[in-house]
Amino acid sequence: MCGIVGYLGQKEAQPLLLNGLRRLEYRGYDSSGIAILEDGHLGLVKRKGRISELELALQRQGLPGKLGVSHTRWATHGIPSDANAHPHLDQSRRLAIVHNGVIENYQLLKQRLSDSGHRFESETDTEVLAHLIGEAYDRQPPADPQRLENAVRAALTEVIGTYGLAVIHVDCPNLLVGARRGSPLILGIGNGEFFLSSDVTAISGQAQRVVYLSDGDIVAIRPDGFDISSLTRPRVGFEISEVDKSEAETDLAGYPHYMLKEIFDQPEAIRNAMRGRLDPEEATAKLGGLNMNPQQLLRIQRILIVGCGTARHAGIVGEYLIESLAHLPVEVDYASEFRYRNAPLDGETVLFAVSQSGETADTLAAVRESKRKGMRVLGICNQVGSTIARETEGGVYMHAGPEIGVAATKSFTSQVLIFLLLAVLLGRLRYLSARQGKKLIEAVEKLPDQVGSVLARHEEVRAIAEKYAKAEAMLFLGRQFQYGIALEGALKMKEITYIRAEGHPAAELKHGVIALVDERLPSVFLCPQDGVYDKNVSNIAEVKARRGPVIAVASEGDDRIRELADDVFYVPQTSELLAPILTVIPLQLLAYYTAVSLGRDVDKPRNLAKSVTVE
């Protein structure tokens, strides 16, 4: 959460920083600010609200200069306000800092600094960190050319918590310092210019190459180059990577919202996720990134899947897929809970960490805990070079392209498809016949076109959404392979419409949930023609007997459902294992069009942000 952009070069910093912040606004939009150095003066402008508010302020008070830092905030400590917005200054008001993460011991540090005469203007942990670095700076020898880097290093040795930060100082007009622990920070290298950013999308088109900083790294950037050292390692190696052109594709392409664009991106995202990974001849899947040979894959006795939000829901679908095709026991857990459990683990268990960004703090903590216990840990993520991608022993990239909308869509279907490919691979090594494998591969190859056919009928979903947009609450119900889809449909509805929505296994209706049902509560049933179809029909009848409105997502040609449900959206016939990828599309559209009907800010829902890098 939160977005950082820093710049040092020969161009005016303000327009570059603003452009980077616009690209990062999905990471936080409670407030924003910019600090720029020019001729011994530190200019600072920051505003509560969206970046548009900062732009208006900068039109009245421009900030000239070629060295600066900027930030867009998702509030942790202190309410959204001008005072709590970043950048923050130290006691001397000559040092400015932007910071992502949480300083857990900031209250103790603040008390110590207050006792020595420091005065604070905000409620944030970041201002405490600014004062701490400023105090350390004053202790360094004035003639030391590394005075600011050493001050940052000294201050961070006192800090408990996470940070991605960028620092500038009036005394150092040609120096930009960054540091990272637990919150992503990227060094961008352009043509005679350098950037710091929490996400490569902010600097794509400006920087041709990047360095993904590791935990503990401190980078000192000067006009003639940069130096990377570490708080935790005696020697530091780093890799310079070319910027992937797909990471620069962040425009709306004519769509009114990123969420709608990304929903419509899904046929291509699915093609990218399967490209080069289907083996029709052997009736299996190829996932070389796992870095495991067939003998090692056969030794797996148990799989754990950890994720948060949408990623966890994909893991729940994956649980049913792997258990069905490979007959391996699978457990899915909230990453935030797993990290604090003392779960029994052994060398024959493999953990899959699922995260679109590859930077989710809770999921990363689960990765590190599992590695500490000697487990093999694999990742499923979208961002090349992300921390989870670098810290796991292997895994699978989604190749879904940038996902800017806060409510995840195309990353979810890509994750489910990857779990299906994993299930086919493991199944073919165990009990799945070549005939069954071939049939599944053929069905997978049809998915992009089938998703496209669902999207072509989006106006049908819009009509349903407008009909029920005034509902105060909704139920989403599914069984087996559709259970995770029910959870995901409810999450999408909550995230962007603010309607209270719950997802449940359909059979749980009669164990308490049905007490909520009345003529004002719509129930969304996922009932394709699968192994539990008749059970779902019975559950629909239970709701209709209590006058509850029913929206059904069903298989094409199913006239029986039309007789029961108030509204039906049909998806193409496919294997029940692949049906989740089709049935989730109308739920994504239902949430989107409901939010539009209610006038919600679809891409920037209240209280939320993309890439949750704080606990």
N, C-alpha and C positions, 0 to 999 in steps of 0.2 A: 504494500500500500504506500501511497505518496509517490511523488515523482520528482527526481532531481535532474537538472541539466546545468552543467558548468561549461565555460568556454574560455580559451586562451588562444589568441591568434592575431591576425592583421585586420580583421573585419570588425565592424561595429557589433558589439555583443548583444545589444537589446533585441533586435529582430530575430537573431538566431535562437536566443533563449526563449523568447515568446513562442516561436514556431515549435520548438521542442516541447514546451509546456502544453501547447494545444494537443500535441500527439500523445501526451502522457496524462491528459485530464481524466481518462478512464480510471487511473490509479488513485484518484482522490480529487475532490472538487469542493471542499469546504472553504478553502482560502488559497491564495497564491501570492508570490512575491518575487522580487528581483533585487539583487545588490550588485553594483558595478563600480569598479575602481577607475578613476581618471584624474591624473595630475595631483596625486596626494589626497584626493577627496573620495570618500566612500558614499555613493548615492544609494538610497534605499527606498523602494516603494512596495507596499504590500496591502492587500485588500481581502476582506471577508467575501465569500461567494465565489462564483465562477471566474474563470480566467478573463471573461469579457469585462468584468469589473476592474481587473488589473489593467487591461488594455485601455480602458477609458481614463484611468488615473495617469497612465504613461503618456497619453495624448496631451495632458495638461502639464506633465512634468517628465520630460524625457530624460533618459540616463545615458549620456555618452560614455564611451570607453570600450576597451577591447579585452577586458578581463572581468568575468562576472559569474555569479551563481544564481540559480533560480529554483523554485519549488512549488509544487501543487500538493495540497495537504488533505489527508484523511485524518480527522481529529482522533487523537488518543488521549493526550493530557491537555485538558482545557477545552472549553467550548470553541466553536468556530468564531473568530473575531479578528480584527486588524492586529491587535496586540499579540495574539497567539499564532498568527501566520508567520511562516518562515520567509526570508532569512532572519536569524537572530544575531544580535551583537553581543560582544563581551563588555566588561565593565568600562574599558577604555573607549568603546564605540569605534574602534579602529579595526576590529576583526569581525567578519561575518561568516556564518555557518548555515548550511542547509543539511537536514538530517532525516533519514528514514530509520525506523526501528523504535526500540523502547529502551531507555536507560533505567534499569530496575532499581538501582540504588541512588536515584537522583535526589530523593528527599534528604538522605544523609549528607550527600555532597552539597546540597543547597544550604543546609543548616550550617555546615562548616564554613562555606563561603560567606554566608550572611554574618556569621560571628566575626569574620575578618573584614567586614565593611562592604561587602557586595550588596547591591540593590537590584531587584529583579522587576521587570515590567510585565511579565507574562506568567501563565500557569504551567508552562511547558517544561518537560525534561530537557528539551533541546537548548533552551536558553542557559540552563545550568551547565550543559556541556560546553557552550560557547565561553562562559565565564571560566570554566575549568581550564580550557585550552589557553585563554587569555592570561590567566594567572601563571600557567606553566611557561608561556612565552616570556613573561616579564622576568622569570628566573633564569632564562638562557643568556649566555654571553651575547651582548649586542652585536659584536662583530662576526658572529658565527654565521656563515652562509646557509647553514641548515637549521637556522633558529626556529622557523615555523614548523618544519617537519619534526624536529626534536620535541617541540612543544606538544604537537598532536600525539606523538608517541608517548610522551610522559603522561599526558592526561588520560589516554586510553588505557594505560595500565591500572588506573584507579576505577575504571568503569566496569560495571556488571550489566550485561544486557546485549542488545543487538544494535547495529548501526551500519548504514551506508551514508557517508557524509562527504561534503566538499567544503573547503575552507579557503578564504582569501584574507589578506591583511594589508593595510595601507602601507606598511613598511616594505612590503614585498610586491612591487607592481608588476613583476613578471613571473609570478609563481601561483600555481593552483595545486592545492594538496587534497587528496582524497584518501579515504580509508574504508574498509569493509569488514564487517563481521555479522553474518547471519542475514544480511539484507543486500540484495544484488547491487553491484556497481560495475560499470563498464567504462573502459578507457577507449575513446574513439580517436582514430588517427586520420587526419585529413591532409590536404595539401598545404603544409606550413601552418597547420592549426590543430588544436586538440580539444577534445570534449570529455566531460564526465557525464554519465547518465545511468539511471536505474533501469533503462530498457533500451535496446538497440533501435527500436522504432523511432525514438526521439531524434536520433542523429543519422538515420539512414538518408542517403542523398547528400550528406555533408561529409561523413567519415567513410572512407573506403575500406578501412581495416579496423579491427577492434581487438582489445585484450580483455578477457573476462577475468576480473580480479578474483582471487581466492580469499577465503576467510583469513583475517590477520594481515592482509596486504595493506601497505601504505604506498601511495604513488605520489611522487613530486614531479610536476609538469612545468617545464620552462620552454621558452620559445624555441630552443635548439634541441629539445628532446625530453625524455622522461626517465625516471629511475623508480624501480619498484623494490621495496624492502618488506620485511615482515616483522610483526610483533612476536610471532611464535616459531619461526623457522630461521636457522642461521643463514641459509642460502636460498634464494628465490629464483625459480625458473618460471618462465611464462611463455605462452604461445600467442602469436599474432595471427588472427583469422581474417579472412575476407568476409565482408558483409554479404549475407545471402540476399539476393535481389528480391526474393519473395517477402522478406521482412520489411521492405519499403512500401509494399502495396497496402496502404492504409486509407486510401480515399474511399468515399461513399459510393462511387461509381453510379451515381444517379438515384440511389435509394434514399428514402427519407431518414433512415436510422441504420446504424451499424448492425443492430440485432437482426433486422430484416435482411440486410445484405448477407449476413453470415448464415442465416437460415437458408437462403437461396444459394449460398456457396457449397452446400452439402453434397450435391452430386459430384462436384469436382474434388472436394475434400475426401470423399470416400474413394474415388479413383486413385488419389494420391496415396491414401493409406494402404491400398491393396497393390499398388504398382510394384511389380517385381517380386511380390510375396506369394503369388499363387503358383503352384506346380501341378498343372492338370495331369501331366504324365504319371506322376507318382501319387496323384490324388491327395496332396497334402499342401501345407503352407511352408514357406521358407522365412525364417526370422533369424538371420545371421547375427543381428545385433545382440542377441541373447548371450553370445560367446559361450555356448554350451553345446557339446557334441551329443549325438544320440545316446551314448552310454550315460552321460551325466544327466540328460533329461529323463532317462528311464529310472534313475536313482531317486528322483523326486518322490517323496511320500506324502507331502502336504504342501499346500499353497496358502499363504496369507496375502490378502490384498488390503492396502491402507490408502485412504484418500479422504478428502473433505468435500462436502456439498455434492456438486454434480459428479466429480471424480469418484466419490464413494458410490453413488447410484450406478455409474457404469460398472464399478466393481461388483455390485450385487447382481447385475445381469451376467457379468463374467463368471460369477460363482455358479449360477445355474448352467451356463454353457460348458464350463470345464468339467463339472461333476457329471453332466449328461454325456459328454463325448469321451472324456478321458478317465472317468471313474476315480478321480482323485479327490480327497477331501479338501474343501476350500473354506476359509474363514475370511469374512470381510469385517473390517473394523474402522471406526473413526480414527484417523491418524492422531487426533488430539487426545483420545483416550488410550490408544495403544502405547503412546510414549510414556505414560505413567503406570501402565500395568506391568506386573512382573510375569509376563506370559511365558509359559514353558516353550522353549525353542530348541531345535536340534539341527544338526548339519544336513539332514535330509529334507528340511523345510526351506522353501524359497519364498521370499517376500517380494511382492510387486508394489512399488510406490507409484501412485497415479496422480499426476498434476499437470494441468495444461501449461502453466508457466515454468514449472520445474523449480520454483522458488518458494512454494508454500511452506511457511515456517513449521507448522505442525507435522507435515509430511516429511520434511527434511529431518526433523528431530527423530521421527520414527525410523528413518533410514539409518541415522547414526547410532541409535540405540541397538538396532538389529545387527549392524556391522560389528559393534562392540562385543556382541554376544557370539560372533563367529558365523552368522548366517550369510548365505548368498543373497544379495539384494539386487534387484533389477528394477529399472524405471520404465514408465510409460509416460512420455511428456512430449510437448510440442516445440519447446524452445531449444534449439541447438545451442550448446555451450552453457546451458543453465546449470545451476549448482547440483540438482539431482542427477542430471545427465552426466556430470563430471564425477560425482561421488559414488555412483553405483557401478557395479561390475559389468553391466551390460544393460540392454533394454531395447525398446522400440520407439522410434520417433513417429509421431502422428502425421507430420507433413501437412497439417491442416491449413497452414498460412496464418497470418496475424488474426487474432480474435480480440477486437477492441470492445465490443459490447460487454458490459459487466455480466449480464446473464449469459452463461455459456450455452452454446448451441452446437456448432459444428465440431467443437472439441469432444462433445459427448458422443455423437454418433461415430466419430473416428475412434474413440476409446473402446466403444462396444465392438466395433469391427475388429480391432486389434485383439480383443479378448476372444472373439470368435476364431480368428486365425490361430491364436495360441491354443485354443481348445482342439481345433482340427489337427494341429501339429502333434500335440501330446496324445490325442486320441489315436492317430495313425500309428504311433509307436506302441500302442497298447491294444485296444479292443476294436477300434473303428476299421471296418472293412474298406477295401479300395473302392467298392461300389458306392458305399455310403459317403466316403470322402469325395469322390468324383461328383456325386449329386450335390453336395454342399458347395463345392467349388463352382459348379455351374450356376447355382442359385446366387452366390456372392457376385459373380460377374454381371448378373442382371440388376443388382441393387442400385447403381447410379441412375439408370433409366427409370426404375420404379420410383425412386425418391423424386426424380424430376416430374413424373406423372402426378404424384401427390401435390407437389408444389404448384403445378399448373392449375390446380383447383382450389387455390388459396382463398378465392372469393367466397367459396362455400363456408370456410371456417370463419371468415370475417362476419358473415350473416349470423352464424351461431354465436359468435362473441358479442355482437351488438345486442342480441336477444337477451343474454344473461349478464351483461356488464354491470347491472345494478345489484347483483347478488352480493350479500354481505359475507358469504362463506361458500366453499365448495369442497366436495369430497372427490378424490381420485382413487380408483379401485382397480386392482389387477392381480392376477395370480401367476405363480411360476415365473416364466421368462418376462412377464409383464409387470411383476411386482416393482422392480426397480424403475420401470417407466412411470408407474403411478406416483412413486416418490418424486421423480424428476419433474413430472407434470405439475405436481403441487408446488414444488420449489419454484419453478418458473412463474407460476401464477402469483405466489407470494412476493417474489423478488421485484417484479416490475409493475404489478397492479395494486399491491398492498391489501388485496383481498385475503382473508384468512382461508388458507387451503391446507388440507391434510391428505396425505397419501397413506393407504392401508392395503394389506392383502384383502381381497374381496370377501373371503370367508370370515374375516374378523368383524364384519358387519354385525352379526348376531351376538357377538361377544362384547357389546357395549357401544360400538360406533353408531348403530342404527337408532340410538336414542336421539341423535341429532337430526334425523331425517324428518322433514316436513315439506309442505308445498313451496317453501321459500329457499330450500337448500338444493341446488343442482348437484347431482352425482355424475361424475365422468367415469364410465366403465370402459376398460380395455378388454375387448372380447373378440379377438380374431378366432378363426376356426382352428383351434388347437386341442390339446389333450384334456383341457379343463373347460372347454366351451360350454357344455351342458351345465356345469356348476355355476359358471358366470351368468347364464340365462336365469337360473334359479335365484341368484342374488339380485338381478335386475327386477325380477318379479316381486321380491321382498320389498324393494324400495318403492315400486309402483303401487303396491298394496297400501303404502302409507302416504300416497299422493306426492311422492318426491319426483321432481323433474329428472329425467335421465338423458344424458348425452352419451352416445356410444361410438366407439371407434371399432369398426368391424371389417371383416374380409369382404371383398367384392363378391356379389352374388348372394349374399346372406339376407334373404327377405324376412326371415324369422325375427331378426333383430329390429327391423323397421316396424314390425307390428307391436313391439314392446316399448321401444325407446321413443322419446319425444323428438330427438334429433339424432341423426346418424351421419358419420363421415366414414366413407369406405376407403380402404387401402388395398393394394394389389395382393393377390394370393401369393404366399411364399412359405417356406419352411417355418415352423414355429420358432426355430432357433434364430432366424433372421428377422422375424416379424418385429422385434423391438425397435429396430432401426427405422422401420416404416411407421409404426404407431406413435413414435415420439414426435414426428414432424407435425401432425395436426395439433398436438398439445403445445408445441412451441409457438405455432401460429395463433392458437387460441389465446395464450397469454399475451402475445404481442398485440393482437387486434383488440383485446379487452383493455389493455393499457392505453392504446391510442384512443379508444372510445371514451375512456375516463380522463383523457388529457394528461396522462403521466409522462414524466421525462424518461423515456424508455431506456436510453443508453446510459443514463446517470441516475439510477433509482436512489431514493433517499437512504442515507446511512450506510451505503454499500460502496465498495471499490473493487477493482480487479487485482488479482495477485496479492493474496493475503500473506504478507511477510512479517506480521507481528502475531504474537500469541494472544 
